[in-house]
Amino acid sequence: MEQPAAAVAAAAPEEGRGEEAAAGWAWSWGAGTDGQLGNGGFDDHHLPQPLLLPIRCRGRVSLVAGGGAHAIALTTDGEVFTWGRGTHGQLGHGNLDSIAHPKSVKFLENHTVTCVSAGWNHSGFATDSGKLFMCGDGSFGQLGTGDNHSRNLPIEVAYFTARHIEKLALGMRHSLVLLKDNSVYGFGSARRGQVGKCASRNEKLHNVPKLIDGFADLKIVNIYANGDHSAALDEYGHLYIWGRALIGEHDNDQPREVLPSLSISQVALGWHHALVLSEGKLFTIGVYRHQKCDLSVPGNAAGQQPKTSATRSSHDVSSSMTTLQKVPSNDGEHVVQIASGTEHSALLADKGSIFTWGWGEHGQLGLGDTSDQVVPQRVNIGFSPGSHSVYCGSGFTIAVGLV
């Protein structure tokens, strides 16, 4: 039987307590066979475990990016830590090793990193001076270096040397960047239209950054990528998506506005669904997998255990729901942050509670089992006082205290 995070910390040997003190402010759970839980081991865990970020990071983690089986943590002063699968060099440590504990990326020590993102097997880092560094799998051109080579150390993307990167978002095999001048570029796999319009149907990838048309008269404030999907949000809360079909039956290689009636503040993309937060209300779009009942069934409020949770056998079975669906909320708790893995989702409520739902095969819901869940379920972590953030990798989840 697994022990909760507090029990694990209490049982930690005294010589390891310097790192184990992370318990109480940083946790991870779910798939761990590549070390992506950052807890020192290579096993799945169905309950939250201490994430072994160094003590000096406490209260300084501004962002965590979860990839296929690796993760990146960024601190408020621009330090970067990576851990998990390193077989393509995506950890940026100069080798192909997988590591089970967060390790500082020495190569970036002379830079102040302001934004990070993790793809399936590649990683990206943007600096305060507007430079872009990439590492990991480059076989689809997703590093933007003009070739299809992989890199085990961060390499500057020369295409943007004279420009200024504001944000980046990495999908499964493609990458997006938002420049200070409001232009959006994509590179990597182009099979589903995720990096914009191609000159011909024979183009399968772009290893040089390519301007994505459609935003000339818009002020873009954020970009998103996961799987073969891409999305952007403008200053008025209008959402634009392109790439693999998320709504409807056909892929789209040009951004198109969706949900025009909503003013959207946050977006989280999965492989078959997306979460959108609008005026405190949370919705899903796309195909909602792992369900055997209608989301709108009364009584299935967040925090309650529904009798109709799906089983792992439903993993490859998609429902026909492709319309906007409201996610049930727990009375008195409002959503303040959202996150999505490949096929599971998480939210943070204003009272500090974390809820998860969706695919649970690896324990990524943190509920102590491997069941899928239809509606949000409360995760028992035992938070210390203060604010927190939640993040998702493909089959794992991370929660970090901000103070």
NORVENVEN-V634491 format. One record per helix or strand. SS is the DSSP state (helix for helix, strand for strand). FROM is the first residue (numbers start at 1). TO is the last residue. Records with the same first field share a line. If there is no record, write none. Layout:
BEGIN
SS->FROM-TO / FROM-TO
END
This chain:
BEGIN
helix->5-11 / 14-20 / 55-57 / 106-108 / 158-160 / 312-316
strand->26-30 / 45-50 / 61-66 / 70-75 / 80-84 / 99-104 / 113-118 / 122-127 / 132-136 / 151-156 / 165-170 / 174-179 / 184-189 / 205-211 / 220-226 / 229-234 / 239-243 / 252-258 / 266-269 / 273-278 / 281-286 / 291-291 / 309-309 / 325-326 / 335-340 / 344-349 / 354-358 / 373-379 / 388-392 / 396-401
END
